[in-house]
C-alpha cells in the first residue's frame, strides 16, 4: 500500500503549470511532501476520536471509523519476535523505539521463580506474556503499590508513563521481558532524481527513493496539500486559492 511519489510530483507540476520545475524544485517538493503526509497522518487520530462519538454504520465499507482504522493499521508495529530492553527496576526507555507515535499495548513476561513480596504468591511463570494496565499518574502508581488488595501482581501488572511521548515506562512488578505494540510515524517520502541538461529527471533506482506510505485514497489529498504549500512558497495566489478550495471541499465531503 503506497502512493507513487513521482505521480504526485508530476500532478503537482502539471496543475501548477511549472513544466521546467523552476518554482517547485525536487528539494522543495520533498519538504512539502513530508509535511503534507505528516499532516494527513496526524489528522487520522483526531477524526477517529470524532467519529467514535457518533453511532457506527453496519456497512463496513462505508463506516468512517473502519475506514480510518484501516488507514492507521498500516503503521501498527507488532514486534512478536522482539523485546524492549528492560532497565533496572522495570524501566523502559521509549526513545529507543524507532519512529514511535502512539503506544498500543504493553505486554510483559515473568519467566523466573518469584517470591511472595507483595506481588502475589510464589510461582513460576513461563514465556507467556500478560497485558499490563496503564495508570494515569505516578501518584496512582504509588496508591496501587501501597494497597494489599489492588496492588500489582505478576498476573496483573501495571505501568505509568513519564517524560512524555519519548520518556520512560515504569512497570510493576519489574518484568523479565517486555513487548510493545505501537503505531509508528510514516517515513518521509523522497523523490529521487538525476540532472540531465540542467533538468531534474525522475530516478526510481535511487537508493533513498521512498514513496508515500499513506493509503492510495489519500493521493488527491496529498496533491492538494502540496499545491497549497507550493502556492504559498512561490507566491502564486491562483495555485494557493485552488488548493485551499479543493481542501475545503474534500473535508466537507468526508465529514458530511
N, C-alpha and C positions, 0 to 999 in steps of 0.2 A: 504494500500500500504506500503510494508516494505520488507526489505531483512533480512533473518534469520541471526542473529549474530553467531549462532552455526554453520550453514552451511559454512559461510565464514571462520570461525576459523578452522574447520575441513579440508576445502580445502587448506587453507594456510599451515597447518601442513602436509598434505599429499604431497603437491608439494615440500615443504622444506625437506620432509623425516625426520621429527623430531618426531617420534612416542611417545617418552617419554616426550615430551614438555619440554625438558631440556634447549632449547635455546630460544624458544618463549613462555614465561610464560603467563598466563592469564593477569597479570598486564601489561606486555609489549604489548600484543595484544590489550588490551583496549586503551592504549595510541596511538598505531599505527592506530587503527580503527577510533578513534575520529579525528586524523589528516587527515586521508585519506578521511573521509566523508566530513569534512570541505573544503578540497581542491577541491573535486568534486563539492560541492555546490557553492563555490565561482566562479568556472570556468563557471558555467551556465551564469552568468551575462556578462562575457567577450565574451563568444560565442554568446550570444543573440545580443549583440551590434555589433559583427562582421557580423552575418547573416542578420541583419536589413539593411545592406548596399548593399545587393545583392537582385535581384528580387526573390519573393516568388514562391512557387510551388502550382499549383491549386489542386494537390492531397494532401489532408490534412495529410494523414498518413505518407507522405514522406517529408513534408516541415520541414526543420531543425528548423525553428523558432517556428512552432507549437509544435514540439517535446520538445524543451527546455522549452517553456512556460507551457506545460503540467507538466513537472518535477518540475517547480517552483511553480505551482499552489497549490501543497500540503502544502506549507509553508505560504500561504496567510491567514492572520487573518482579519476577518471582524467582529468587536465587535458590532454587531447590537443592543445588549441589554446592552452595557457597555459604560460609558462615561469617558473620561480622566479628571483628576482633573484640573480645571482652576484656576490659581493663580491670584493675583491682577494685573489688567491691561491687562489681556488676555494672560498671560504666561503659557506655558505647559512645565513641566519638563519631558523630554524624558527618563531620566534614570529610571523613574517609570514604563516604559513599558517593560515587560518581553521578553528577547531574541530578542529585536528589531534589525533588519538588514537593512531594507530599507523602508522608508515611501512610501505609495501608494497614499492615498487620505486623506485630512483633511477636515472634514465636521463640520460645526458649526450651532448652533441654537440660535435664539434670541426669547425667549418666554415671554418677558415682554414689556411693553409700553416704547418706546424710544422717545427721543426728537430730534428736529432738531438742531443738533450740529456739522454740517459739515459732517455727515454720511448719510444724506438723510432726507426725510420728516418724520414727526412723524407718527408712525404706530404701530399696534400691530401684532406681529408675533407669530404663533403657534409653534408646536413641529417639524415642517418640517425642515430638515437640508439642508444647502446650501454648495456647494463645495467651499472652499477657494483657492485662487490662490497663488502659491508660488512665491515670489520675490527673486531676486538674492543676494541682499545685504541690509544692514541696510541703506546705502545711497539711494538705490532705494526706500525703505520704506519711508524715510524722504521726498523724492521727491513726492511720492504719497500723503503723509499726507498734504503737503503744496499746493496741487493742488485742486482747486474747481471743476474742470471738471473730472479729473481722480482719485480723491481721493476715498478711500474705502468706501463702503456703506453696509447697512445691507443686501442688496441683492447681493452685490459683495465684499465680504470680502477678505482680503489678509493676508499673513503671511510671515515672514522671519525666517530662522533658524540660530542659532548662537551656538558656542561652539562645533561644530562637530556633529558626529552621536548621541552622548548621551547628547547633550546640551539642548537647550530650543527652543520653538517656540513662537514667538511674533505675536499675531493675532490682527488685527484691522479691524473693531471695536471689542472691547473685548466682547466675546460671553458668553452666559449663560451656554451652554453645547458644548462639543466637542467630536466627534467620529473620531478615526483614524484607517484607514485600512492600514495594513503594512505587510511586509514579515518578518517572524521570522527566527531565526537561527535554524538549526536542533539540537535536543537534542543528547547528547553524547551517543553512544551505550555502552552497558555493558554486557560482557559475565560473567554470574554468575556461581559459582561452589561450590562444597564441596570437601574436601580432604578425600580420601579413599586409604589406602595402599600407602601413600605418593604420590598419583597422584591426579591431579585436574580433577574432573568429572563434566560434564555439569549439572547445576541445573536450569531448566527452571522455577521453582517455586520461585526463588529468588525475593524478594520484589523490588529490584532495577534492575532487569533484563530489558534490553531495546534492541530491535532490531534496525538495521539501519533504518533510516527514508527515505532513498532515493528510487527512482523508481526501480522496480525489474530489469530493464535492466542494472542497474549500478552494479550488483553483480560481474561481471567479472572485471570491473574497480577497485572495492574495493579490490578484491583478489590481483590484480596486484600491486596496490599501497602499500598495506600492505606487500606484499612479498618484494618489493623494500626496504621498510624501515627495514624490518626484516633482509634482506640480508646484509644491511649496518651495522645493530646492531651486528649481530653475525659474521661479517667479512667473510661472505661466498660470494665470488665473483661470484660463479656459480649462486646462487639464485638471487643476485642483477642484474647480466647481463641478466638472463632470464626475470626478471620482467621489466627491462628497455627496452628490445627488444619488449616485448608484449605491453608495454605502447606506444611506438613509433608507432607500427603497428596499434593500436586502434585509436590513434589521426589522423593518416594519413587516415584511413578508414572513420572516422566520418566527416572529413573536405574535403574529395575529391569530 
